[in-house]
């Protein structure tokens, strides 16, 4: 798998060689363009683990189990419906919550934990510009949400999912300083883009296997519609739903 530091080392070496052998300028331009494209793609694809080592799936999972995760909540309309369905099927999930939404709905956030689910940090603002934040700004976002979570449930959260799945050197530095486990996914539902719940359902269940991590959002009606179908599918195929910490055998809180 490609890594940012390896690509940079090779890039620097090639630049030196091209300089020594006095190649045409357009070769330099092509090399820089290739490095830039590769770095941009790597920053937006968590499964590459280009900048950070994210936990995207567990091929060595000991149980016949998968993890269902929800991003961007808590949402006052859809999160309660999702919690009710999960309770009905005795299923557990992991919720990566936005700090400003936790602040608006603390009791709903608290209910997630009371129902036996695990919660994770999804930044405070979920800004569209998160990928351009400095490391200090990212650290502030993580710590602000971490303190808010601790205030409500008296636990220090260690799980972090970067907004939009974006990673870069600044985010990597922030992750190190906040001692966070970076959680990705390998089954992206696209429930915020695809309008047809059936298409979302088939996208998730196609080739679904033990150790997979499903990404949904508890902020839209489509996720509510798909969830019950998904849980029935899992029952039929004898796949258990467990929280992220159990799937990867890590601590969700310290």
C-alpha positions as CSV (number, residue, x, y, z in Angstrom):
1,X,0.0,0.0,0.0
2,X,1.3,3.5,-0.9
3,X,2.4,5.7,2.0
4,X,2.9,9.5,1.9
5,X,6.4,9.4,3.3
6,X,7.5,6.7,0.8
7,X,6.0,8.6,-2.1
8,X,7.8,11.8,-0.9
9,X,11.1,10.0,-0.6
10,X,10.9,8.6,-4.1
11,X,9.7,12.0,-5.4
12,X,12.7,13.8,-3.9
13,X,15.1,11.1,-5.2
14,X,13.7,11.5,-8.7
15,X,13.9,15.3,-8.6
16,X,17.6,15.0,-7.7
17,X,18.3,12.5,-10.5
18,X,16.4,14.6,-13.0
19,X,18.4,17.7,-11.9
20,X,21.7,15.8,-12.2
21,X,20.9,14.5,-15.7
22,X,19.5,17.9,-16.8
23,X,16.3,16.6,-18.2
24,X,13.8,19.0,-19.9
25,X,11.6,21.2,-17.7
26,X,8.4,19.5,-18.8
27,X,9.6,16.2,-17.1
28,X,9.8,18.1,-13.8
29,X,6.4,19.5,-14.4
30,X,4.9,16.0,-15.1
31,X,6.6,14.6,-12.0
32,X,5.2,17.3,-9.8
33,X,1.8,16.9,-11.3
34,X,1.9,13.2,-10.7
35,X,2.9,13.7,-7.1
36,X,0.1,16.2,-6.5
37,X,-2.6,14.0,-8.0
38,X,-1.4,11.0,-6.0
39,X,-1.4,13.0,-2.8
40,X,-4.8,14.4,-3.4
41,X,-6.3,11.0,-4.1
42,X,-4.6,9.5,-1.1
43,X,-5.9,12.2,1.1
44,X,-9.5,11.4,0.2
45,X,-9.3,7.6,0.3
46,X,-9.0,6.4,3.9
47,X,-8.7,2.8,2.8
48,X,-5.3,3.6,1.2
49,X,-3.9,4.5,4.7
50,X,-1.9,7.0,2.8
51,X,-1.3,9.5,5.6
52,X,-2.6,7.5,8.7
53,X,-3.3,3.9,9.6
54,X,-7.0,3.8,9.8
55,X,-9.0,0.7,10.9
56,X,-11.2,0.0,7.8
57,X,-12.0,-3.7,8.2
58,X,-10.8,-6.7,10.2
59,X,-10.1,-9.7,8.1
60,X,-8.9,-11.6,11.2
61,X,-12.1,-11.0,13.2
62,X,-12.7,-13.9,15.5
63,X,-16.5,-13.6,15.4
64,X,-18.9,-13.9,12.5
65,X,-19.6,-10.2,12.9
66,X,-19.6,-6.8,11.3
67,X,-19.8,-3.3,12.6
68,X,-22.5,-0.8,11.6
69,X,-21.4,2.8,12.1
70,X,-23.4,6.1,11.8
71,X,-21.9,9.5,11.2
72,X,-23.0,13.2,11.7
73,X,-25.5,12.8,14.5
74,X,-27.2,13.0,16.9
75,X,-30.2,14.1,14.8
76,X,-33.5,14.9,16.7
77,X,-35.7,13.2,14.1
78,X,-33.7,10.2,12.7
79,X,-31.4,9.2,15.5
80,X,-34.3,8.1,17.9
81,X,-35.8,6.0,15.1
82,X,-32.5,4.3,14.5
83,X,-32.0,3.7,18.2
84,X,-35.5,2.1,18.3
85,X,-34.8,-0.2,15.4
86,X,-31.4,-1.3,16.9
87,X,-33.1,-2.0,20.2
88,X,-35.8,-4.0,18.5
89,X,-33.2,-6.3,16.9
90,X,-30.9,-6.3,19.9
91,X,-28.2,-4.8,17.6
92,X,-25.3,-2.6,18.6
93,X,-23.7,0.2,16.6
94,X,-21.1,2.9,16.8
95,X,-22.0,6.5,16.4
96,X,-19.4,9.1,15.3
97,X,-20.9,12.3,16.5
98,X,-20.3,16.0,15.7
99,X,-19.6,18.1,18.7
100,X,-22.0,20.9,17.8
101,X,-24.8,18.4,17.4
102,X,-23.9,16.7,20.8
103,X,-24.2,20.2,22.3
104,X,-27.7,20.7,20.8
105,X,-28.9,17.2,21.8
106,X,-27.0,16.0,24.9
107,X,-29.8,13.7,26.2
108,X,-30.1,12.0,22.9
109,X,-26.3,11.5,22.8
110,X,-26.5,10.1,26.3
111,X,-29.2,7.7,25.3
112,X,-26.9,6.2,22.7
113,X,-24.5,5.1,25.4
114,X,-27.2,4.1,27.8
115,X,-28.6,1.7,25.1
116,X,-25.2,0.0,24.9
117,X,-23.8,1.6,21.8
118,X,-20.3,3.1,21.4
119,X,-19.7,6.7,20.5
120,X,-16.8,8.3,18.7
121,X,-15.4,11.8,17.9
122,X,-16.3,13.2,14.4
123,X,-14.8,16.7,15.1
124,X,-16.7,19.6,16.6
125,X,-17.8,21.6,13.5
126,X,-17.5,19.0,10.6
127,X,-16.4,22.0,8.5
128,X,-16.3,21.7,4.8
129,X,-12.8,23.1,5.1
130,X,-11.6,20.6,7.7
131,X,-9.0,19.2,5.3
132,X,-7.4,22.6,5.2
133,X,-7.2,23.2,9.0
134,X,-3.8,23.5,10.7
135,X,-2.8,20.7,13.1
136,X,-3.5,23.0,16.0
137,X,-7.0,23.7,14.7
138,X,-7.7,20.0,14.3
139,X,-6.4,19.3,17.8
140,X,-8.8,22.0,19.1
141,X,-11.7,20.4,17.3
142,X,-10.9,17.0,18.6
143,X,-10.3,18.1,22.2
144,X,-13.4,20.3,22.2
145,X,-15.6,17.4,21.3
146,X,-13.7,15.0,23.6
147,X,-14.3,17.3,26.6
148,X,-18.0,17.6,25.7
149,X,-18.3,13.8,25.5
150,X,-16.6,13.4,28.8
151,X,-18.9,16.0,30.4
152,X,-22.0,14.1,29.3
153,X,-21.0,10.4,29.8
154,X,-17.9,10.7,32.0
155,X,-15.7,8.8,29.6
156,X,-12.7,9.9,27.5
157,X,-13.4,8.9,23.9
158,X,-10.5,7.5,21.9
159,X,-12.3,6.8,18.6
160,X,-12.1,9.3,15.8
161,X,-13.4,9.4,12.3
162,X,-12.2,12.3,10.2
163,X,-15.0,14.4,8.5
164,X,-15.4,13.2,4.9
165,X,-12.7,10.6,5.5
166,X,-10.1,13.2,4.7
167,X,-6.6,12.7,6.1
168,X,-3.3,14.7,5.6
169,X,-0.1,15.5,7.6
170,X,-1.8,18.1,9.8
171,X,-4.6,15.6,10.7
172,X,-2.0,12.9,11.3
173,X,-0.1,15.1,13.8
174,X,-3.4,15.9,15.6
175,X,-4.3,12.2,15.8
176,X,-0.9,11.5,17.4
177,X,-1.2,14.3,19.9
178,X,-4.7,13.3,20.9
179,X,-4.0,9.5,21.1
180,X,-6.9,8.7,18.8
181,X,-7.8,5.5,17.0
182,X,-8.7,6.4,13.4
183,X,-11.7,4.5,12.2
184,X,-12.6,4.2,8.6
185,X,-14.9,1.9,6.7
186,X,-14.9,-0.5,3.7
187,X,-18.7,-0.5,3.0
188,X,-19.8,3.0,2.1
189,X,-23.5,3.2,1.7
190,X,-23.6,6.6,0.0
191,X,-27.0,7.1,1.8
192,X,-26.5,10.9,1.6
193,X,-26.3,10.8,-2.2
194,X,-28.3,7.8,-3.4
195,X,-32.0,8.5,-3.2
196,X,-33.3,4.9,-3.6
197,X,-33.1,2.9,-0.4
198,X,-33.1,-0.4,-2.4
199,X,-29.9,0.7,-4.2
200,X,-28.3,1.6,-0.9
201,X,-29.3,-1.8,0.6
202,X,-27.9,-3.7,-2.3
203,X,-24.7,-1.6,-2.2
204,X,-24.2,-2.5,1.4
205,X,-25.1,-6.2,1.3
206,X,-23.3,-7.1,-1.9
207,X,-20.4,-9.3,-0.8
208,X,-20.8,-8.4,2.8
209,X,-18.6,-10.5,5.1
210,X,-17.3,-10.8,8.6
211,X,-15.0,-8.0,9.6
212,X,-16.6,-5.4,7.4
213,X,-17.4,-1.9,8.6
214,X,-20.5,-0.2,7.2
215,X,-20.9,3.6,6.9
216,X,-24.3,5.1,7.3
217,X,-25.6,8.4,8.5
218,X,-28.3,8.9,11.2
219,X,-29.3,12.1,9.6
220,X,-31.6,11.0,6.8
221,X,-34.8,8.9,6.3
222,X,-33.1,6.5,3.8
223,X,-30.7,5.2,6.6
224,X,-33.8,4.5,8.7
225,X,-35.5,2.6,5.9
226,X,-32.4,0.6,5.0
227,X,-31.4,-0.3,8.6
228,X,-34.3,-2.7,9.3
229,X,-33.7,-4.5,6.0
230,X,-30.0,-4.7,6.7
231,X,-30.6,-6.2,10.2
232,X,-33.0,-8.8,8.8
233,X,-30.3,-9.7,6.2
234,X,-27.7,-10.1,8.9
235,X,-30.0,-12.3,10.9
236,X,-30.6,-14.5,7.8
237,X,-26.9,-14.8,7.1
238,X,-26.0,-15.3,10.8
239,X,-23.9,-12.2,11.0
240,X,-23.7,-10.4,14.3
241,X,-23.5,-6.7,14.7
242,X,-20.9,-5.5,17.2
243,X,-19.3,-2.2,18.1
244,X,-16.1,-1.0,16.5
245,X,-14.0,-1.5,19.7
246,X,-15.1,-5.2,19.8
247,X,-14.5,-5.7,16.1
248,X,-10.9,-4.4,16.3
249,X,-10.3,-5.4,20.0
250,X,-9.3,-1.9,21.0
251,X,-10.5,0.4,23.8
252,X,-13.2,2.9,22.9
253,X,-12.6,5.0,26.0
254,X,-9.6,5.5,28.3
